[in-house]
Amino acid sequence: RGRSSRVNQIRRENPALQTNLGLRFHRIDNDQLIAYTKATGNGSNVLLVIVNLDFRYKQAGSVAIPTNEFGLDPAQPYEVHDLLTDARYQWYGSRNYIELSPSHLPAHIFKIR
């Protein structure tokens, strides 16, 4: 119950999640994970959503992010903020490692900064 109310709050607070116009799927090297971004037209709100499709087992992989399309310098670190857990991570370049567990953390909703 807590996760679904948090997801609804995140949806209300982020204009990118209120439309499908900025929807784009991204390559991830594990078919049990799905990754997509949603962005507002002006790029002011960009969210990366990654979900574990396997309800039984932990899954891991590397997700490919088009850093240049998001105005990120691939040679510089950038922050992704998980809106579900409030954790912040420093990422580098266009490929980054993800690990999701269905019992502990089945998804990430990252705000890219």
C-alpha angles and dihedrals in degrees: 000000000000094000095051093050089048091050090051090050091050089050092053093047097048120064091198089068093053095071139033095220094099096043117136130165121219135210115260123175097230121068090208090067127065124199130189140155129220118197138176116246093255093046094240092124117040121168128184114204121194121181133187106228092191108088092192110043142042112256130197138185148135120272122209115224122190094229094179092056090054094049092252123142105231089209092058129066118250133191128245115192117203104220092195096058102016089235118146125209133189110227129189130203129344100303123062135172122249130186122184130181121198093218098043111022115359096171147014126217103192125190106209114220 
